[in-house]
Amino acid sequence: MIRKTYTFLHFTTLFVTFISTVLFFVLFQKDVVEYLAQKYLKEYDVKYKHVEGTLFDGVLLKGVKYKNSVEIEELRVEYNLLMLINPAPRLKYISAAGVYVDADRLLEIQSEGESSLFALNISKLSINRAKIKYKEEIYSLNLVGSDINLRDKIDIQKIALQAYTPYARIYLEGNVKANRVRGKSTDLLSEKLHHEYLDFLIYTPNELEVIFDMSTKKAEFKTSLKSAVFKDIKSVLLNNLNLNIIYNFNDDFFTLLSDYALLYEGNEVSLEQKSMIMFDGKIDSEIKAKILKDEMGLPFESFTVKIKRDDNITEAVFDAEDITLNVQTKDFKTFLLKAQSIYADLDAKLKTEDNVFTLLGELYLKSDAPYLKEYNLQRFSKLNLFISRTKEKTEANISADIFSLNLFQDEKGVTGVGKAGSSKFDIKGNLNEKYLKIESNIKSLKMLLSELQLGMTDDRVFFDASAGIKAEISFKERVEVNARVDIPWYKLELDSKNTYTGRDAFF
């Protein structure tokens, strides 16, 4: 009995020793790792220059290449062997240094066949000195991730990334939940981005704070700007811009949602804008605006603008109650204008250069318009317009047949001269204080009405008079007219027997 027991123990001891020796050899011998690497990695078209480590705690690969799309100078994998036996194995640490990825080539390879992820957990991931080539651009990055779960979907509890792109340096922190990446980033904008995409602005931010939300189907980015000023329209200031960019990966465009305040010479407008921006430069946009502060006395409180850019032509349609304006431009310096209202239509050209605005066009009055249909407008159906405006002054000229009006405005106020036939009207006022004064001495009302083709409807009645007119027009809250008309002389003939004359009358 003792002999049998001894024999059993002796055999068991030898067996355990043998197994332990084999396990020790397999787990701790570097040659085993090299053998397995040669056997299995090549099956997946993975090449390497050098391998070291053991199966017990980890391996190190140098000079790794995968199908001419991925290169890694040094790849280190650390683990606890017992944790690899679990249904969802866990690696303690993966680090990759000196990484190069040809993203275009890699995407082609992946599209050739389906690939599925096996369950794997990684406690910490570190990628340093990585360069990614995508559409002929190079992007450099460093990445650190912790508590990573790889299954049919990816979860990462924390991710930190530093990226160096042609357009910005990005510092990002976030997490991944079911393939959805969320977080915040600080983006330091490059000169390339300023030059190619933001050159139309005088001031461009050097840094942006961005909130992002990306899934396998779409990406969304939110940011804000304190202000923006256009180079070609320096008098326009955009304040408190909130921007929301949405991109569905299957589309060839992205959507930009924005809201901001527009300030222009004391006027303020609140705007909400939705834009669809194509990758080929085409744009479709719609703006809804509400006027918060109006120094110009506009006849509306809100308006909409639809903008379309196609083949280097930008077209905008402005709509506000009874007014519609169509604007076209190629260079944002010369604009073709077509406006319609219940009172008149406008065809004009507007030029903006060096902060000088010049408008030249024709205004067509409508004879059936309210307040106008009672008058004969045949000689005023077309009004020629000229307006020139700088920061210091504004000049305007309106003319039609025997009528003309010249106005000049500077910091002192408005002055001008109007002519109707042989009569002249002197104009003074201040648009900031919202009043105008008009003075005129008319030698013969009969001659003036005849020149304007507005004669008496009854040819049997004769009336003529001279008149001195002084009028003040106020348009602060409502239009008010205070006028005094002096009549040095007048004559009225109702028929051959009834004639009335008088002097020095007024009303």
Number of C-alpha atoms within 10 A of each C-alpha: 6 7 8 9 10 11 12 12 12 11 12 12 12 12 12 11 12 12 12 12 12 12 13 13 15 16 19 17 16 16 16 17 21 17 11 12 19 15 11 11 13 13 10 10 11 17 20 19 10 13 22 18 21 20 21 17 16 21 19 18 21 19 16 18 19 17 13 13 17 17 23 20 17 18 19 18 17 21 20 16 16 11 14 14 10 11 10 15 18 23 22 18 17 20 17 22 18 15 23 20 21 18 16 14 15 15 11 11 13 10 9 8 7 7 8 7 10 12 16 17 22 20 17 19 19 18 18 16 16 19 20 19 16 13 9 10 9 15 19 18 19 19 19 16 22 20 16 22 22 17 15 12 13 18 20 23 14 16 22 17 17 19 19 18 17 15 18 21 20 21 18 21 19 19 20 22 14 15 17 18 20 21 18 18 21 17 20 17 19 16 15 13 13 18 12 10 11 15 15 16 17 13 14 15 14 12 15 17 17 19 18 20 18 18 16 11 11 15 18 19 18 19 17 18 17 11 16 20 17 16 15 17 19 14 13 16 16 21 19 14 17 16 17 18 17 19 19 16 13 8 10 11 18 19 19 19 17 19 21 21 20 21 17 15 11 9 14 19 18 18 20 16 18 17 19 19 19 16 11 10 11 16 19 18 18 18 17 16 21 16 17 14 15 16 14 12 13 9 11 13 15 17 17 18 18 18 18 18 19 14 9 11 13 19 19 19 18 16 18 16 12 11 17 18 18 19 18 20 18 15 10 15 14 17 20 18 20 19 18 17 16 14 17 17 18 20 18 18 19 20 16 18 12 11 15 15 18 19 19 18 18 20 22 16 20 19 19 14 13 10 9 13 12 10 11 13 17 13 14 19 16 19 20 19 20 19 18 18 18 14 11 8 15 18 18 18 19 18 20 17 15 13 19 18 19 18 18 19 19 15 11 9 15 21 19 18 18 20 16 18 16 13 17 17 17 18 21 19 20 16 16 12 11 16 18 19 19 19 19 19 17 19 17 18 17 18 18 18 15 13 17 19 14 14 15 13 7 8 7 11 13 14 18 18 19 19 22 15 17 17 16 17 16 18 14 14 8 8 10 12 13 10 14 14 17 16 19 15 16 18 14 15 15 13 10 8 7 8 13 11 12 12 13 10 12 12 7
